[in-house]
Amino acid sequence: WDTSSGTEIEIPYSNSLGRTDTEGCCWWGRGALLTRGVCNIGKFNYYAGKGANDRGEPSLYPDIDFCEYPEATCASAESKELRWTVPFFEWTERVQSYNQDGWQYFDNLVSFVDRGMTDESFIHSVNRVLELGCHESGCSDREVRYANERMTNFFKIID
């Protein structure tokens, strides 16, 4: 499904590494950040789902195999909680921990706040980190989807 045009497409949507396979953990678009793909749902399962439990580690959801049943985010007894737990995990793991090529999320967040939260370049960089896995303009041949809407929503929340 192409969310930009509202039409069905026949080709798989690739992740930031260009993968379109469905090996092992193949689901897309769950929770507030539309967490998707082999890596993101698989990591959540590894640390907070059945994967953690199977390794003898503490698990928030020991009986849910998110790779086998990613719809649990939206359709299980825990779905109201999971719709936010999954994206918080993804945000923490992917965005807050981002530190590449001299650009670190926390340092740039502090700078953004210190400058009065008006510099849109920080928001654009965070959008790219979230969607593309890189922070610089032109770092990918793909575009950040809904960038303008996110910017509008961000400033609406701040105001």
C-alpha positions as CSV (number, residue, x, y, z in Angstrom):
1,W,0.0,0.0,0.0
2,D,1.4,3.4,-1.0
3,T,0.4,5.8,1.8
4,S,1.3,8.8,-0.3
5,S,-1.0,8.0,-3.2
6,G,-3.5,5.8,-1.4
7,T,-3.1,3.0,-4.0
8,E,-2.1,-0.6,-3.8
9,I,1.3,-1.4,-5.2
10,E,2.6,-4.7,-6.3
11,I,6.3,-4.4,-5.3
12,P,7.5,-4.8,-1.7
13,Y,8.7,-1.7,0.2
14,S,12.4,-2.1,1.0
15,N,14.0,-1.2,4.3
16,S,17.0,1.2,4.5
17,L,19.3,-1.6,3.5
18,G,17.3,-2.3,0.4
19,R,16.0,-5.7,1.7
20,T,12.5,-6.7,0.5
21,D,12.7,-10.4,1.6
22,T,10.5,-11.8,4.3
23,E,13.0,-14.0,6.0
24,G,11.8,-15.1,9.4
25,C,10.2,-11.9,10.6
26,C,8.5,-10.2,7.7
27,W,5.8,-7.8,8.9
28,W,5.5,-4.1,8.3
29,G,3.7,-1.1,9.9
30,R,2.7,-1.7,13.5
31,G,2.2,0.8,16.3
32,A,2.6,4.6,16.5
33,L,5.8,4.7,14.4
34,L,4.5,2.0,12.0
35,T,7.4,-0.3,13.2
36,R,8.1,-2.7,10.4
37,G,10.7,-5.0,8.9
38,V,12.9,-7.9,9.8
39,C,15.2,-5.8,12.0
40,N,12.9,-3.6,14.0
41,I,10.2,-6.2,14.9
42,G,12.8,-8.9,15.3
43,K,14.8,-6.7,17.7
44,F,11.7,-6.0,19.8
45,N,10.9,-9.7,19.9
46,Y,14.6,-10.4,20.9
47,Y,14.6,-8.0,23.8
48,A,11.0,-7.8,24.9
49,G,9.1,-10.7,23.4
50,K,9.3,-14.5,23.3
51,G,12.9,-14.3,22.0
52,A,14.1,-12.9,25.3
53,N,12.1,-15.5,27.3
54,D,13.4,-18.3,25.1
55,R,17.0,-17.2,26.0
56,G,16.1,-17.1,29.7
57,E,16.2,-13.3,29.9
58,P,13.5,-11.1,31.5
59,S,10.7,-10.3,29.0
60,L,7.8,-7.9,29.0
61,Y,5.8,-10.2,26.7
62,P,7.3,-13.7,27.3
63,D,4.4,-15.5,25.4
64,I,4.3,-13.3,22.3
65,D,6.5,-14.2,19.4
66,F,6.3,-10.9,17.4
67,C,8.0,-12.4,14.4
68,E,5.4,-15.1,14.2
69,Y,2.5,-12.9,15.2
70,P,3.4,-9.2,14.7
71,E,-0.3,-8.4,14.6
72,A,-0.1,-8.8,18.4
73,T,0.8,-5.1,18.5
74,C,-2.7,-4.3,17.3
75,A,-4.8,-7.3,18.1
76,S,-3.7,-9.0,21.3
77,A,-5.0,-8.4,24.8
78,E,-1.9,-6.2,25.3
79,S,-2.5,-4.2,22.1
80,K,-3.4,-0.9,23.8
81,E,0.0,-1.0,25.6
82,L,2.0,-2.4,22.7
83,R,0.9,0.3,20.3
84,W,3.2,2.6,22.4
85,T,5.7,0.2,23.9
86,V,6.9,-1.0,20.4
87,P,7.5,2.6,19.1
88,F,9.1,3.7,22.3
89,F,11.5,0.8,22.0
90,E,12.2,1.6,18.4
91,W,12.7,5.3,19.1
92,T,15.1,4.6,21.9
93,E,17.0,2.0,20.0
94,R,17.2,3.7,16.6
95,V,16.9,7.5,17.2
96,Q,18.1,8.3,20.7
97,S,21.1,6.0,20.3
98,Y,22.1,7.5,16.9
99,N,25.7,8.7,16.7
100,Q,27.3,8.7,13.3
101,D,29.7,11.0,11.5
102,G,29.9,13.4,14.3
103,W,26.1,13.8,14.7
104,Q,24.8,12.6,18.0
105,Y,21.1,12.8,18.7
106,F,21.4,13.9,22.4
107,D,24.0,16.6,21.6
108,N,21.9,18.0,18.8
109,L,18.7,17.8,20.9
110,V,20.4,19.9,23.7
111,S,21.6,22.4,21.0
112,F,18.1,22.6,19.5
113,V,16.5,23.3,22.9
114,D,19.2,25.8,23.8
115,R,18.6,27.7,20.5
116,G,14.8,28.0,21.3
117,M,13.5,25.0,19.3
118,T,13.2,27.0,16.1
119,D,15.8,25.5,13.9
120,E,14.0,23.1,11.6
121,S,17.3,21.4,10.5
122,F,17.2,19.3,13.7
123,I,13.7,18.0,13.0
124,H,14.6,17.2,9.4
125,S,17.7,15.3,10.6
126,V,15.7,13.3,13.2
127,N,13.1,12.5,10.5
128,R,15.9,11.1,8.3
129,V,17.4,9.1,11.1
130,L,14.0,7.6,11.8
131,E,13.1,6.8,8.2
132,L,16.4,6.4,6.4
133,G,19.0,5.6,9.1
134,C,21.1,8.6,8.3
135,H,21.0,12.3,9.3
136,E,22.4,14.3,6.5
137,S,20.3,15.8,3.6
138,G,21.0,13.7,0.5
139,C,22.2,10.7,2.5
140,S,19.7,8.4,0.7
141,D,18.0,8.3,-2.6
142,R,14.7,7.8,-0.8
143,E,12.6,10.6,0.6
144,V,11.3,11.0,4.1
145,R,7.6,10.4,4.0
146,Y,5.3,12.9,5.7
147,A,8.1,15.3,6.5
148,N,5.9,18.4,6.3
149,E,3.2,16.8,8.3
150,R,5.6,15.8,11.0
151,M,7.1,19.3,11.1
152,T,3.6,20.8,11.4
153,N,2.6,18.4,14.2
154,F,5.9,19.1,16.1
155,F,5.4,22.8,16.2
156,K,1.7,22.4,17.0
157,I,2.6,20.3,20.1
158,I,5.3,22.9,21.1
159,D,3.0,25.9,20.7
